[in-house]
Amino acid sequence: MASRESICPVTIYGSSISYFTGKLETYCRIKGIPYRLEALTAGRTAPLVREHTGSSQMPALRLADGRWLSDTTPIIQWFEQAFPEPAVIPSNPLQRFFSLLLEDYADEWLWRPAMHFRWYYQAGARFAGHHLAEEIGADVALPTALKRWMITRRQRRGYTAGDGITRDQVPAVEAIYRRMLEQLQAILQTRPFLLGERPSLADVGFSGPIFRHFALDPVPAGIMRREAPAVWEWSARLWNYRLGDTSGELLAGIPGDWGPILDEIGAHYLPYLCANNAAVAAGHRRFDAEVGGVRYRGARWSRYRVWCLQQLRAHFNALGADDQLAARALLERHGCWEPLWRQAELPIDDSVCGRLPFHVDAKMIDVYD
Ligand SMILES: N[C@@H](CCC(=O)N[C@@H](CS)C(=O)NCC(=O)O)C(=O)O
């Protein structure tokens, strides 16, 4: 295994307003991994990243010894194994499993309202389009206004209107955000982090959508300040936290106030994953889904999210017998158990994901072009 000296400092290639770059930066900051952020520019850096990781998705991470990694979820797991202390993933198996579940939910389902708020509203699109035009478009020789327009059009086609968020879907997608605020506000009013006195993987998972989108983009940030100031405060507290400097304790077990988040995962996220599996199995790049009483039409398939579900199942299967019983009881109580296992076979080719985080297979991700 590598020594800390041989891999640090690391370089993160991404954007200073990107969801997953923000998640990885948050992890590095609280873990105490020194890093430098370099813009993943369309002209110069993206081809380099693609050459070394197999994909130009952001963030990519280069270790000081020259190895490259991609995909924040396996990157974090790799670091936790290589450098167990200070631990971000809880060592208690049940807490570990449920933290991985919350991380996945924050990564893959809150992405939807986060992209919506940024690109649907003029104020968000103007801010983010301009920022990205100057940051990741810095080496593209076009006028900034044109780059901003091209970026906005691409994002809307890929992630909002083009991912099934049409005008009639807007209230339902915004309701996901408001429920999240309510769930987190209730927790963060009683303790500084989701699992206790110090941050854990669950906080890192929520940092992607919150720190880099909801607390930054004008429309959702205004709502957060008004309706959930404890979440606003948590976002800065997490960014400022160094695990090595403090000794805060985690609570025991899974806190009861995670229940409403688990209900949400059971009623919305996991049924959506099932519909996505069915689409991938049938070879349908677009699909409709009835999830939590909301009809989503024309959503884009995601082969990556089939892998996410497979990973959740593998994490469950890795638990010992007693922990499996306890996890199952909690999953059943919150409607997560049945959709977690609904499809016996997942439409996934194991050969395409075995090399993460050192290589991303293009067959796995559906980067929007
Ligand atoms: N599962 C990946 C997701 C990374 C991802 O989707 N990053 C976005 C930016 S935040 C991206 O690069 N999307 C590709 C695109 O828009 O072309 C991770 O955790 O790192």
The ligand as an SDF file (V2000), in Angstrom:
LIG
                    3D

 20 19  0  0  0  0  0  0  0  0999 V2000
  -20.1980    9.1330  -10.2550 N   0  0  0  0  0  0  0  0  0  0  0  0
  -19.2880   10.1900  -10.6060 C   0  0  0  0  0  0  0  0  0  0  0  0
  -20.0890   11.3050  -11.2330 C   0  0  0  0  0  0  0  0  0  0  0  0
  -19.2760   12.4350  -11.7430 C   0  0  0  0  0  0  0  0  0  0  0  0
  -20.1010   13.4000  -12.5510 C   0  0  0  0  0  0  0  0  0  0  0  0
  -21.2200   13.0710  -13.0190 O   0  0  0  0  0  0  0  0  0  0  0  0
  -19.5660   14.6110  -12.7280 N   0  0  0  0  0  0  0  0  0  0  0  0
  -20.2370   15.5880  -13.5540 C   0  0  0  0  0  0  0  0  0  0  0  0
  -19.9160   16.9890  -13.1310 C   0  0  0  0  0  0  0  0  0  0  0  0
  -20.3490   17.3510  -11.4460 S   0  0  0  0  0  0  0  0  0  0  0  0
  -19.7210   15.3820  -14.9520 C   0  0  0  0  0  0  0  0  0  0  0  0
  -18.5440   15.4000  -15.1920 O   0  0  0  0  0  0  0  0  0  0  0  0
  -20.6380   15.0950  -15.8500 N   0  0  0  0  0  0  0  0  0  0  0  0
  -20.2730   14.8240  -17.2020 C   0  0  0  0  0  0  0  0  0  0  0  0
  -20.8650   15.7640  -18.1820 C   0  0  0  0  0  0  0  0  0  0  0  0
  -21.6760   16.6210  -17.8310 O   0  0  0  0  0  0  0  0  0  0  0  0
  -20.4790   15.6340  -19.3360 O   0  0  0  0  0  0  0  0  0  0  0  0
  -18.5360   10.6470   -9.3620 C   0  0  0  0  0  0  0  0  0  0  0  0
  -18.9720   10.3550   -8.2400 O   0  0  0  0  0  0  0  0  0  0  0  0
  -17.4640   11.2200   -9.5040 O   0  0  0  0  0  0  0  0  0  0  0  0
  1  2  1  0
  2  3  1  0
  2 18  1  0
  3  4  1  0
  4  5  1  0
  5  6  2  0
  5  7  1  0
  7  8  1  0
  8  9  1  0
  8 11  1  0
  9 10  1  0
 11 12  2  0
 11 13  1  0
 13 14  1  0
 14 15  1  0
 15 16  2  0
 15 17  1  0
 18 19  2  0
 18 20  1  0
M  END
$$$$
